[in-house]
Amino acid sequence: MIKIIISITLLAAAAWAGSAMAADAYPVKSIRFLVGYAPGGGTDTMARTVAAKLTDSLGQQVIVDNRPGANANIAAEIASKATPDGYTVMFISVSHAISRSLYKKLNYDLVRDFSPLINISSVPMFMVVPPSSAPKSVADLLALAKSKSINYASSGGGSPEHIAAELLKSMAKINMTHVPYKGGAPSAVALISGEVQVGFNTAPVAVPHIKNGRMRALAVTSAKRNPALPDVPTVAESGVAGYDMINWYGAVVPTGTSAAAISRLNADINKALQLPDVRQRLGSLGADPLGGSSASFGAYIKSEISKYAKVVREGNLQQ
């Protein structure tokens, strides 16, 4: 009997030691990095930049799995149902915070189904007008919008550019008509050609056009000025106090993923974001590297969901 008890004890100890070693060894296989957009775009490029560095630091292949469609919600649904073992990471953006209230029905819940991992980077947008346009400032544009009907372009209904304009409408108490296009490039062409009076474009799309004179920037949508165009004021300092709208990109994992896996991934991504070549690559996309703790990112996600729920409600935008 004593021998049996000793054997059971030894087996239990061995099993515990084995599980502890397995936890310490994470990761032991490749990691899937789900991206809800097609290859080649800004989101995909950021994801691949980080994934490459994780492959080096973790010693395991980090594979980018593109699942485009439904404003990145298809990929999110797939990730929400993945095994929470630390081997599935979902690349999210401000679009996912907007989607929480924009769509009446989603097959996943950003807060319930995911644990925050890290805030990776942010990209501002620029409020732009055609170079021949009369408004020379945000104040001019707001005055024009209050005196007559004007149109604004975005890269599609529910896009960050769309929400940026709706946030301005809500905060400045103005009215503008939304003209959606199928992407940032078509909306930029419409603005340049004068089809619309004002547009909101992300930095990678807008900055080249602003620098070559095909667009004129009235303001940047972030809370601080952008290094790419330091003379362009923010919307907030142009008279709409408290305005702050950026594209941000981060990573989450399925709820139930171990704290050890989250801690390791968070630490390695934070280190990657400090590397000069990563900072240069993200900077070339108009992005500011961020980083930080998983807890702070979780709080930020919740604040963003609340912020854009108000915009969707006031603009009657729910789909």
Phi and psi restraints in degrees (value plus and minus 20) as a CYANA .aco file:
   2 ILE   PHI     -82.2   -42.2
   2 ILE   PSI     -59.9   -19.9
   3 LYS   PHI     -83.4   -43.4
   3 LYS   PSI     -57.9   -17.9
   4 ILE   PHI     -84.8   -44.8
   4 ILE   PSI     -65.4   -25.4
   5 ILE   PHI     -80.7   -40.7
   5 ILE   PSI     -63.4   -23.4
   6 ILE   PHI     -83.3   -43.3
   6 ILE   PSI     -61.3   -21.3
   7 SER   PHI     -83.4   -43.4
   7 SER   PSI     -64.1   -24.1
   8 ILE   PHI     -81.9   -41.9
   8 ILE   PSI     -62.5   -22.5
   9 THR   PHI     -81.4   -41.4
   9 THR   PSI     -63.8   -23.8
  10 LEU   PHI     -85.5   -45.5
  10 LEU   PSI     -60.0   -20.0
  11 LEU   PHI     -84.2   -44.2
  11 LEU   PSI     -62.0   -22.0
  12 ALA   PHI     -83.6   -43.6
  12 ALA   PSI     -61.7   -21.7
  13 ALA   PHI     -84.4   -44.4
  13 ALA   PSI     -60.2   -20.2
  14 ALA   PHI     -85.7   -45.7
  14 ALA   PSI     -60.7   -20.7
  15 ALA   PHI     -83.8   -43.8
  15 ALA   PSI     -62.9   -22.9
  16 TRP   PHI     -83.0   -43.0
  16 TRP   PSI     -64.4   -24.4
  17 ALA   PHI     -82.9   -42.9
  17 ALA   PSI     -59.3   -19.3
  18 GLY   PHI     -83.4   -43.4
  18 GLY   PSI     -62.0   -22.0
  19 SER   PHI     -88.2   -48.2
  19 SER   PSI     -56.6   -16.6
  20 ALA   PHI     -85.1   -45.1
  20 ALA   PSI     -61.5   -21.5
  21 MET   PHI     -84.9   -44.9
  21 MET   PSI     -58.0   -18.0
  22 ALA   PHI     -83.8   -43.8
  22 ALA   PSI     -60.3   -20.3
  23 ALA   PHI     -84.8   -44.8
  23 ALA   PSI     -62.2   -22.2
  24 ASP   PHI     -86.2   -46.2
  24 ASP   PSI     -47.4    -7.4
  25 ALA   PHI    -103.1   -63.1
  25 ALA   PSI     -28.4    11.6
  26 TYR   PHI     -74.2   -34.2
  26 TYR   PSI     112.9   152.9
  27 PRO   PHI    -113.3   -73.3
  27 PRO   PSI     133.3   173.3
  28 VAL   PHI    -135.7   -95.7
  28 VAL   PSI     -16.9    23.1
  29 LYS   PHI    -172.6  -132.6
  29 LYS   PSI     157.2   197.2
  30 SER   PHI     -86.2   -46.2
  30 SER   PSI     134.1   174.1
  31 ILE   PHI    -134.6   -94.6
  31 ILE   PSI     116.3   156.3
  32 ARG   PHI    -117.2   -77.2
  32 ARG   PSI     108.8   148.8
  33 PHE   PHI    -131.7   -91.7
  33 PHE   PSI      79.9   119.9
  34 LEU   PHI     -99.1   -59.1
  34 LEU   PSI     112.2   152.2
  35 VAL   PHI    -147.9  -107.9
  35 VAL   PSI     110.0   150.0
  36 GLY   PHI    -107.5   -67.5
  36 GLY   PSI      -3.5    36.5
  37 TYR   PHI    -151.5  -111.5
  37 TYR   PSI     142.5   182.5
  38 ALA   PHI     -89.4   -49.4
  38 ALA   PSI     136.7   176.7
  39 PRO   PHI     -80.8   -40.8
  39 PRO   PSI     127.0   167.0
  40 GLY   PHI      81.4   121.4
  40 GLY   PSI     -39.2     0.8
  41 GLY   PHI    -101.9   -61.9
  41 GLY   PSI     158.3   198.3
  42 GLY   PHI     -82.2   -42.2
  42 GLY   PSI     -62.9   -22.9
  43 THR   PHI     -81.8   -41.8
  43 THR   PSI     -66.2   -26.2
  44 ASP   PHI     -83.6   -43.6
  44 ASP   PSI     -60.9   -20.9
  45 THR   PHI     -83.4   -43.4
  45 THR   PSI     -62.2   -22.2
  46 MET   PHI     -83.3   -43.3
  46 MET   PSI     -64.1   -24.1
  47 ALA   PHI     -81.1   -41.1
  47 ALA   PSI     -63.4   -23.4
  48 ARG   PHI     -89.5   -49.5
  48 ARG   PSI     -52.9   -12.9
  49 THR   PHI     -82.0   -42.0
  49 THR   PSI     -66.0   -26.0
  50 VAL   PHI     -90.3   -50.3
  50 VAL   PSI     -62.1   -22.1
  51 ALA   PHI     -79.5   -39.5
  51 ALA   PSI     -58.8   -18.8
  52 ALA   PHI     -82.0   -42.0
  52 ALA   PSI     -61.2   -21.2
  53 LYS   PHI     -91.2   -51.2
  53 LYS   PSI     -54.9   -14.9
  54 LEU   PHI     -86.2   -46.2
  54 LEU   PSI     -56.8   -16.8
  55 THR   PHI     -77.4   -37.4
  55 THR   PSI     -61.9   -21.9
  56 ASP   PHI     -87.6   -47.6
  56 ASP   PSI     -67.9   -27.9
  57 SER   PHI     -98.4   -58.4
  57 SER   PSI     -51.6   -11.6
  58 LEU   PHI    -107.6   -67.6
  58 LEU   PSI     -38.6     1.4
  59 GLY   PHI      54.4    94.4
  59 GLY   PSI      -4.9    35.1
  60 GLN   PHI    -153.9  -113.9
  60 GLN   PSI     130.1   170.1
  61 GLN   PHI     -87.3   -47.3
  61 GLN   PSI     110.9   150.9
  62 VAL   PHI    -126.8   -86.8
  62 VAL   PSI      92.4   132.4
  63 ILE   PHI    -121.4   -81.4
  63 ILE   PSI     105.0   145.0
  64 VAL   PHI    -103.4   -63.4
  64 VAL   PSI     102.0   142.0
  65 ASP   PHI    -132.4   -92.4
  65 ASP   PSI      83.0   123.0
  66 ASN   PHI    -102.9   -62.9
  66 ASN   PSI     102.7   142.7
  67 ARG   PHI    -149.7  -109.7
  67 ARG   PSI      54.2    94.2
  68 PRO   PHI     -92.4   -52.4
  68 PRO   PSI     138.0   178.0
  69 GLY   PHI     110.7   150.7
  69 GLY   PSI     129.9   169.9
  70 ALA   PHI      34.8    74.8
  70 ALA   PSI      24.6    64.6
  71 ASN   PHI      36.5    76.5
  71 ASN   PSI      19.8    59.8
  72 ALA   PHI      54.8    94.8
  72 ALA   PSI     -13.0    27.0
  73 ASN   PHI     -99.8   -59.8
  73 ASN   PSI     -41.9    -1.9
  74 ILE   PHI     -84.0   -44.0
  74 ILE   PSI     -67.5   -27.5
  75 ALA   PHI     -82.5   -42.5
  75 ALA   PSI     -59.7   -19.7
  76 ALA   PHI     -84.2   -44.2
  76 ALA   PSI     -59.0   -19.0
  77 GLU   PHI     -84.6   -44.6
  77 GLU   PSI     -62.0   -22.0
  78 ILE   PHI     -80.9   -40.9
  78 ILE   PSI     -65.9   -25.9
  79 ALA   PHI     -84.6   -44.6
  79 ALA   PSI     -56.5   -16.5
  80 SER   PHI     -84.5   -44.5
  80 SER   PSI     -44.3    -4.3
  81 LYS   PHI    -119.3   -79.3
  81 LYS   PSI     -18.1    21.9
  82 ALA   PHI     -94.4   -54.4
  82 ALA   PSI     135.2   175.2
  83 THR   PHI     -82.9   -42.9
  83 THR   PSI     108.3   148.3
  84 PRO   PHI    -101.0   -61.0
  84 PRO   PSI      46.2    86.2
  85 ASP   PHI    -132.8   -92.8
  85 ASP   PSI     -12.3    27.7
  86 GLY   PHI      69.8   109.8
  86 GLY   PSI     -18.4    21.6
  87 TYR   PHI    -129.1   -89.1
  87 TYR   PSI     -13.5    26.5
  88 THR   PHI    -146.9  -106.9
  88 THR   PSI     102.9   142.9
  89 VAL   PHI    -142.3  -102.3
  89 VAL   PSI     115.0   155.0
  90 MET   PHI    -128.0   -88.0
  90 MET   PSI     106.7   146.7
  91 PHE   PHI    -107.5   -67.5
  91 PHE   PSI      97.0   137.0
  92 ILE   PHI    -137.1   -97.1
  92 ILE   PSI     149.4   189.4
  93 SER   PHI    -163.8  -123.8
  93 SER   PSI    -198.1  -158.1
  94 VAL   PHI     -77.4   -37.4
  94 VAL   PSI     -47.1    -7.1
  95 SER   PHI     -77.4   -37.4
  95 SER   PSI     -54.2   -14.2
  96 HIS   PHI     -91.1   -51.1
  96 HIS   PSI     -55.3   -15.3
  97 ALA   PHI     -87.0   -47.0
  97 ALA   PSI     -57.7   -17.7
  98 ILE   PHI     -88.0   -48.0
  98 ILE   PSI     -61.7   -21.7
  99 SER   PHI     -80.4   -40.4
  99 SER   PSI     -47.7    -7.7
 100 ARG   PHI     -74.4   -34.4
 100 ARG   PSI     -56.7   -16.7
 101 SER   PHI    -129.4   -89.4
 101 SER   PSI     -38.0     2.0
 102 LEU   PHI     -89.4   -49.4
 102 LEU   PSI     -57.9   -17.9
 103 TYR   PHI    -124.1   -84.1
 103 TYR   PSI     112.3   152.3
 104 LYS   PHI     -83.9   -43.9
 104 LYS   PSI     -53.1   -13.1
 105 LYS   PHI    -154.8  -114.8
 105 LYS   PSI     101.3   141.3
 106 LEU   PHI    -143.1  -103.1
 106 LEU   PSI     127.7   167.7
 107 ASN   PHI    -111.8   -71.8
 107 ASN   PSI       1.7    41.7
 108 TYR   PHI    -176.7  -136.7
 108 TYR   PSI     142.9   182.9
 109 ASP   PHI    -144.5  -104.5
 109 ASP   PSI     100.9   140.9
 110 LEU   PHI     -80.3   -40.3
 110 LEU   PSI     -53.6   -13.6
 111 VAL   PHI    -107.7   -67.7
 111 VAL   PSI     -65.9   -25.9
 112 ARG   PHI     -90.9   -50.9
 112 ARG   PSI     -60.2   -20.2
 113 ASP   PHI    -112.2   -72.2
 113 ASP   PSI     -25.7    14.3
 114 PHE   PHI    -153.9  -113.9
 114 PHE   PSI     130.2   170.2
 115 SER   PHI    -126.5   -86.5
 115 SER   PSI     116.3   156.3
 116 PRO   PHI     -87.6   -47.6
 116 PRO   PSI     125.4   165.4
 117 LEU   PHI    -134.0   -94.0
 117 LEU   PSI     -80.2   -40.2
 118 ILE   PHI    -188.0  -148.0
 118 ILE   PSI     126.4   166.4
 119 ASN   PHI    -107.4   -67.4
 119 ASN   PSI     100.9   140.9
 120 ILE   PHI    -113.8   -73.8
 120 ILE   PSI     -69.9   -29.9
 121 SER   PHI    -180.7  -140.7
 121 SER   PSI     146.6   186.6
 122 SER   PHI    -153.7  -113.7
 122 SER   PSI     128.9   168.9
 123 VAL   PHI    -152.9  -112.9
 123 VAL   PSI     101.3   141.3
 124 PRO   PHI     -98.6   -58.6
 124 PRO   PSI     149.8   189.8
 125 MET   PHI    -135.6   -95.6
 125 MET   PSI     141.3   181.3
 126 PHE   PHI    -137.7   -97.7
 126 PHE   PSI     116.1   156.1
 127 MET   PHI    -104.2   -64.2
 127 MET   PSI      98.4   138.4
 128 VAL   PHI    -147.5  -107.5
 128 VAL   PSI     135.2   175.2
 129 VAL   PHI    -154.7  -114.7
 129 VAL   PSI     141.3   181.3
 130 PRO   PHI     -80.8   -40.8
 130 PRO   PSI     129.6   169.6
 131 PRO   PHI     -79.7   -39.7
 131 PRO   PSI     -46.9    -6.9
 132 SER   PHI    -109.4   -69.4
 132 SER   PSI     -18.7    21.3
 133 SER   PHI     -87.0   -47.0
 133 SER   PSI     126.8   166.8
 134 ALA   PHI     -87.0   -47.0
 134 ALA   PSI     -64.9   -24.9
 135 PRO   PHI     -81.3   -41.3
 135 PRO   PSI     109.2   149.2
 136 LYS   PHI    -128.6   -88.6
 136 LYS   PSI     -22.3    17.7
 137 SER   PHI    -173.9  -133.9
 137 SER   PSI     149.8   189.8
 138 VAL   PHI     -81.6   -41.6
 138 VAL   PSI     -60.5   -20.5
 139 ALA   PHI     -79.9   -39.9
 139 ALA   PSI     -60.9   -20.9
 140 ASP   PHI     -81.8   -41.8
 140 ASP   PSI     -62.9   -22.9
 141 LEU   PHI     -86.1   -46.1
 141 LEU   PSI     -62.4   -22.4
 142 LEU   PHI     -83.6   -43.6
 142 LEU   PSI     -59.7   -19.7
 143 ALA   PHI     -84.2   -44.2
 143 ALA   PSI     -60.8   -20.8
 144 LEU   PHI     -84.2   -44.2
 144 LEU   PSI     -63.4   -23.4
 145 ALA   PHI     -85.2   -45.2
 145 ALA   PSI     -47.3    -7.3
 146 LYS   PHI    -102.0   -62.0
 146 LYS   PSI     -36.6     3.4
 147 SER   PHI    -119.4   -79.4
 147 SER   PSI     -42.3    -2.3
 148 LYS   PHI    -177.0  -137.0
 148 LYS   PSI     147.3   187.3
 149 SER   PHI     -99.3   -59.3
 149 SER   PSI     109.1   149.1
 150 ILE   PHI    -148.8  -108.8
 150 ILE   PSI     136.1   176.1
 151 ASN   PHI    -127.0   -87.0
 151 ASN   PSI     127.4   167.4
 152 TYR   PHI    -148.8  -108.8
 152 TYR   PSI     128.8   168.8
 153 ALA   PHI    -121.1   -81.1
 153 ALA   PSI     128.0   168.0
 154 SER   PHI    -161.9  -121.9
 154 SER   PSI     154.1   194.1
 155 SER   PHI    -107.5   -67.5
 155 SER   PSI      -6.3    33.7
 156 GLY   PHI     119.3   159.3
 156 GLY   PSI     135.3   175.3
 157 GLY   PHI     -81.4   -41.4
 157 GLY   PSI     109.8   149.8
 158 GLY   PHI      64.8   104.8
 158 GLY   PSI     -23.3    16.7
 159 SER   PHI     -91.9   -51.9
 159 SER   PSI     140.8   180.8
 160 PRO   PHI     -76.4   -36.4
 160 PRO   PSI     -56.2   -16.2
 161 GLU   PHI     -83.7   -43.7
 161 GLU   PSI     -60.7   -20.7
 162 HIS   PHI     -81.1   -41.1
 162 HIS   PSI     -67.5   -27.5
 163 ILE   PHI     -87.4   -47.4
 163 ILE   PSI     -53.0   -13.0
 164 ALA   PHI     -80.4   -40.4
 164 ALA   PSI     -62.6   -22.6
 165 ALA   PHI     -89.1   -49.1
 165 ALA   PSI     -60.4   -20.4
 166 GLU   PHI     -86.4   -46.4
 166 GLU   PSI     -54.7   -14.7
 167 LEU   PHI     -84.7   -44.7
 167 LEU   PSI     -60.6   -20.6
 168 LEU   PHI     -83.1   -43.1
 168 LEU   PSI     -64.4   -24.4
 169 LYS   PHI     -77.6   -37.6
 169 LYS   PSI     -64.8   -24.8
 170 SER   PHI     -85.7   -45.7
 170 SER   PSI     -64.9   -24.9
 171 MET   PHI     -97.5   -57.5
 171 MET   PSI     -54.1   -14.1
 172 ALA   PHI    -114.2   -74.2
 172 ALA   PSI     -24.7    15.3
 173 LYS   PHI      37.8    77.8
 173 LYS   PSI      31.8    71.8
 174 ILE   PHI    -144.2  -104.2
 174 ILE   PSI     151.8   191.8
 175 ASN   PHI    -146.2  -106.2
 175 ASN   PSI     111.3   151.3
 176 MET   PHI    -158.9  -118.9
 176 MET   PSI     131.9   171.9
 177 THR   PHI    -118.0   -78.0
 177 THR   PSI     109.2   149.2
 178 HIS   PHI    -101.0   -61.0
 178 HIS   PSI     110.1   150.1
 179 VAL   PHI    -141.6  -101.6
 179 VAL   PSI      80.3   120.3
 180 PRO   PHI    -101.1   -61.1
 180 PRO   PSI     124.3   164.3
 181 TYR   PHI    -144.3  -104.3
 181 TYR   PSI     147.1   187.1
 182 LYS   PHI    -109.8   -69.8
 182 LYS   PSI      43.8    83.8
 183 GLY   PHI     102.9   142.9
 183 GLY   PSI     146.1   186.1
 184 GLY   PHI     -87.0   -47.0
 184 GLY   PSI     -58.0   -18.0
 185 ALA   PHI     -85.2   -45.2
 185 ALA   PSI     -68.6   -28.6
 186 PRO   PHI     -81.4   -41.4
 186 PRO   PSI     -56.8   -16.8
 187 SER   PHI     -87.9   -47.9
 187 SER   PSI     -53.7   -13.7
 188 ALA   PHI     -87.1   -47.1
 188 ALA   PSI     -61.3   -21.3
 189 VAL   PHI     -81.6   -41.6
 189 VAL   PSI     -61.5   -21.5
 190 ALA   PHI     -82.8   -42.8
 190 ALA   PSI     -59.4   -19.4
 191 LEU   PHI     -87.2   -47.2
 191 LEU   PSI     -67.1   -27.1
 192 ILE   PHI     -81.0   -41.0
 192 ILE   PSI     -58.3   -18.3
 193 SER   PHI     -98.9   -58.9
 193 SER   PSI     -29.2    10.8
 194 GLY   PHI      68.3   108.3
 194 GLY   PSI      -8.2    31.8
 195 GLU   PHI     -83.5   -43.5
 195 GLU   PSI     -50.8   -10.8
 196 VAL   PHI    -149.0  -109.0
 196 VAL   PSI     141.1   181.1
 197 GLN   PHI    -108.8   -68.8
 197 GLN   PSI     -45.0    -5.0
 198 VAL   PHI    -170.7  -130.7
 198 VAL   PSI     131.6   171.6
 199 GLY   PHI    -160.6  -120.6
 199 GLY   PSI     141.1   181.1
 200 PHE   PHI    -143.2  -103.2
 200 PHE   PSI      96.3   136.3
 201 ASN   PHI    -149.3  -109.3
 201 ASN   PSI     125.5   165.5
 202 THR   PHI     -85.7   -45.7
 202 THR   PSI     138.3   178.3
 203 ALA   PHI     -74.9   -34.9
 203 ALA   PSI     -65.2   -25.2
 204 PRO   PHI     -79.1   -39.1
 204 PRO   PSI     -51.9   -11.9
 205 VAL   PHI    -102.0   -62.0
 205 VAL   PSI     -65.0   -25.0
 206 ALA   PHI     -98.6   -58.6
 206 ALA   PSI     -61.9   -21.9
 207 VAL   PHI     -76.2   -36.2
 207 VAL   PSI     -66.8   -26.8
 208 PRO   PHI     -79.5   -39.5
 208 PRO   PSI     -59.8   -19.8
 209 HIS   PHI     -88.8   -48.8
 209 HIS   PSI     -56.5   -16.5
 210 ILE   PHI     -86.4   -46.4
 210 ILE   PSI     -62.7   -22.7
 211 LYS   PHI     -88.9   -48.9
 211 LYS   PSI     -49.9    -9.9
 212 ASN   PHI    -114.9   -74.9
 212 ASN   PSI     -13.1    26.9
 213 GLY   PHI      64.3   104.3
 213 GLY   PSI     -11.9    28.1
 214 ARG   PHI    -103.3   -63.3
 214 ARG   PSI     -36.6     3.4
 215 MET   PHI    -153.5  -113.5
 215 MET   PSI     136.1   176.1
 216 ARG   PHI    -138.4   -98.4
 216 ARG   PSI     106.6   146.6
 217 ALA   PHI    -105.0   -65.0
 217 ALA   PSI     107.6   147.6
 218 LEU   PHI    -111.0   -71.0
 218 LEU   PSI     -54.6   -14.6
 219 ALA   PHI    -187.6  -147.6
 219 ALA   PSI     142.6   182.6
 220 VAL   PHI    -125.3   -85.3
 220 VAL   PSI     125.3   165.3
 221 THR   PHI    -103.4   -63.4
 221 THR   PSI     -32.3     7.7
 222 SER   PHI     -97.6   -57.6
 222 SER   PSI     149.7   189.7
 223 ALA   PHI     -93.3   -53.3
 223 ALA   PSI     -39.6     0.4
 224 LYS   PHI    -147.8  -107.8
 224 LYS   PSI     140.2   180.2
 225 ARG   PHI     -87.0   -47.0
 225 ARG   PSI     135.4   175.4
 226 ASN   PHI    -117.2   -77.2
 226 ASN   PSI     112.9   152.9
 227 PRO   PHI     -77.9   -37.9
 227 PRO   PSI     -47.1    -7.1
 228 ALA   PHI     -86.4   -46.4
 228 ALA   PSI     -51.4   -11.4
 229 LEU   PHI    -160.5  -120.5
 229 LEU   PSI      52.7    92.7
 230 PRO   PHI     -85.8   -45.8
 230 PRO   PSI     -37.8     2.2
 231 ASP   PHI    -104.8   -64.8
 231 ASP   PSI     -28.3    11.7
 232 VAL   PHI    -105.3   -65.3
 232 VAL   PSI     101.9   141.9
 233 PRO   PHI     -92.5   -52.5
 233 PRO   PSI     144.2   184.2
 234 THR   PHI    -100.6   -60.6
 234 THR   PSI     141.4   181.4
 235 VAL   PHI     -82.0   -42.0
 235 VAL   PSI     -59.0   -19.0
 236 ALA   PHI     -82.3   -42.3
 236 ALA   PSI     -65.6   -25.6
 237 GLU   PHI     -96.7   -56.7
 237 GLU   PSI     -27.7    12.3
 238 SER   PHI    -112.6   -72.6
 238 SER   PSI     -12.9    27.1
 239 GLY   PHI     102.4   142.4
 239 GLY   PSI     -29.0    11.0
 240 VAL   PHI    -127.6   -87.6
 240 VAL   PSI      60.9   100.9
 241 ALA   PHI     -77.7   -37.7
 241 ALA   PSI     113.7   153.7
 242 GLY   PHI      67.7   107.7
 242 GLY   PSI     -24.7    15.3
 243 TYR   PHI     -88.8   -48.8
 243 TYR   PSI     111.7   151.7
 244 ASP   PHI    -179.0  -139.0
 244 ASP   PSI      93.0   133.0
 245 MET   PHI    -160.9  -120.9
 245 MET   PSI      98.3   138.3
 246 ILE   PHI    -154.2  -114.2
 246 ILE   PSI     136.4   176.4
 247 ASN   PHI    -102.2   -62.2
 247 ASN   PSI     103.6   143.6
 248 TRP   PHI    -140.1  -100.1
 248 TRP   PSI     136.0   176.0
 249 TYR   PHI    -152.7  -112.7
 249 TYR   PSI     112.7   152.7
 250 GLY   PHI    -168.3  -128.3
 250 GLY   PSI    -192.3  -152.3
 251 ALA   PHI    -153.5  -113.5
 251 ALA   PSI     123.9   163.9
 252 VAL   PHI    -154.1  -114.1
 252 VAL   PSI     146.6   186.6
 253 VAL   PHI    -151.8  -111.8
 253 VAL   PSI     137.1   177.1
 254 PRO   PHI     -77.8   -37.8
 254 PRO   PSI     120.3   160.3
 255 THR   PHI     -76.0   -36.0
 255 THR   PSI     115.2   155.2
 256 GLY   PHI      85.6   125.6
 256 GLY   PSI     -30.9     9.1
 257 THR   PHI     -82.2   -42.2
 257 THR   PSI     119.3   159.3
 258 SER   PHI     -84.2   -44.2
 258 SER   PSI     129.6   169.6
 259 ALA   PHI     -81.5   -41.5
 259 ALA   PSI     -53.2   -13.2
 260 ALA   PHI     -84.8   -44.8
 260 ALA   PSI     -63.0   -23.0
 261 ALA   PHI     -86.3   -46.3
 261 ALA   PSI     -62.2   -22.2
 262 ILE   PHI     -82.4   -42.4
 262 ILE   PSI     -63.7   -23.7
 263 SER   PHI     -82.9   -42.9
 263 SER   PSI     -62.6   -22.6
 264 ARG   PHI     -86.5   -46.5
 264 ARG   PSI     -66.5   -26.5
 265 LEU   PHI     -84.1   -44.1
 265 LEU   PSI     -62.5   -22.5
 266 ASN   PHI     -80.8   -40.8
 266 ASN   PSI     -65.6   -25.6
 267 ALA   PHI     -82.8   -42.8
 267 ALA   PSI     -63.3   -23.3
 268 ASP   PHI     -90.6   -50.6
 268 ASP   PSI     -56.9   -16.9
 269 ILE   PHI     -89.3   -49.3
 269 ILE   PSI     -59.6   -19.6
 270 ASN   PHI     -77.7   -37.7
 270 ASN   PSI     -63.3   -23.3
 271 LYS   PHI     -84.2   -44.2
 271 LYS   PSI     -61.7   -21.7
 272 ALA   PHI     -81.6   -41.6
 272 ALA   PSI     -57.7   -17.7
 273 LEU   PHI     -90.0   -50.0
 273 LEU   PSI     -32.7     7.3
 274 GLN   PHI    -113.8   -73.8
 274 GLN   PSI     -27.6    12.4
 275 LEU   PHI     -92.2   -52.2
 275 LEU   PSI     115.6   155.6
 276 PRO   PHI     -76.0   -36.0
 276 PRO   PSI     -60.6   -20.6
 277 ASP   PHI     -90.1   -50.1
 277 ASP   PSI     -52.4   -12.4
 278 VAL   PHI     -89.1   -49.1
 278 VAL   PSI     -64.1   -24.1
 279 ARG   PHI     -83.9   -43.9
 279 ARG   PSI     -57.4   -17.4
 280 GLN   PHI     -87.7   -47.7
 280 GLN   PSI     -60.3   -20.3
 281 ARG   PHI     -85.8   -45.8
 281 ARG   PSI     -66.4   -26.4
 282 LEU   PHI     -86.2   -46.2
 282 LEU   PSI     -57.1   -17.1
 283 GLY   PHI     -82.5   -42.5
 283 GLY   PSI     -54.1   -14.1
 284 SER   PHI     -86.4   -46.4
 284 SER   PSI     -39.0     1.0
 285 LEU   PHI    -115.2   -75.2
 285 LEU   PSI     -15.1    24.9
 286 GLY   PHI      59.1    99.1
 286 GLY   PSI      -3.3    36.7
 287 ALA   PHI    -120.3   -80.3
 287 ALA   PSI     126.1   166.1
 288 ASP   PHI    -121.7   -81.7
 288 ASP   PSI     100.2   140.2
 289 PRO   PHI     -83.8   -43.8
 289 PRO   PSI     121.3   161.3
 290 LEU   PHI    -137.3   -97.3
 290 LEU   PSI    -108.7   -68.7
 291 GLY   PHI      71.1   111.1
 291 GLY   PSI    -186.9  -146.9
 292 GLY   PHI      95.9   135.9
 292 GLY   PSI    -191.9  -151.9
 293 SER   PHI    -103.6   -63.6
 293 SER   PSI     140.7   180.7
 294 SER   PHI     -87.6   -47.6
 294 SER   PSI     -55.5   -15.5
 295 ALA   PHI     -84.2   -44.2
 295 ALA   PSI     -63.6   -23.6
 296 SER   PHI     -86.3   -46.3
 296 SER   PSI     -54.0   -14.0
 297 PHE   PHI     -88.5   -48.5
 297 PHE   PSI     -58.6   -18.6
 298 GLY   PHI     -80.1   -40.1
 298 GLY   PSI     -62.8   -22.8
 299 ALA   PHI     -85.6   -45.6
 299 ALA   PSI     -57.8   -17.8
 300 TYR   PHI     -86.0   -46.0
 300 TYR   PSI     -63.4   -23.4
 301 ILE   PHI     -76.9   -36.9
 301 ILE   PSI     -66.1   -26.1
 302 LYS   PHI     -83.5   -43.5
 302 LYS   PSI     -58.9   -18.9
 303 SER   PHI     -87.9   -47.9
 303 SER   PSI     -56.2   -16.2
 304 GLU   PHI     -89.6   -49.6
 304 GLU   PSI     -59.4   -19.4
 305 ILE   PHI     -78.8   -38.8
 305 ILE   PSI     -66.2   -26.2
 306 SER   PHI     -84.3   -44.3
 306 SER   PSI     -62.3   -22.3
 307 LYS   PHI     -80.5   -40.5
 307 LYS   PSI     -67.3   -27.3
 308 TYR   PHI    -103.4   -63.4
 308 TYR   PSI     -39.5     0.5
 309 ALA   PHI     -81.2   -41.2
 309 ALA   PSI     -58.3   -18.3
 310 LYS   PHI     -85.9   -45.9
 310 LYS   PSI     -61.7   -21.7
 311 VAL   PHI     -85.0   -45.0
 311 VAL   PSI     -64.6   -24.6
 312 VAL   PHI     -82.7   -42.7
 312 VAL   PSI     -62.0   -22.0
 313 ARG   PHI     -86.1   -46.1
 313 ARG   PSI     -67.9   -27.9
 314 GLU   PHI     -88.4   -48.4
 314 GLU   PSI     -51.0   -11.0
 315 GLY   PHI    -109.6   -69.6
 315 GLY   PSI     -19.7    20.3
 316 ASN   PHI      31.7    71.7
 316 ASN   PSI      30.8    70.8
 317 LEU   PHI    -120.0   -80.0
 317 LEU   PSI     -26.0    14.0
 318 GLN   PHI     -78.4   -38.4
 318 GLN   PSI     118.7   158.7
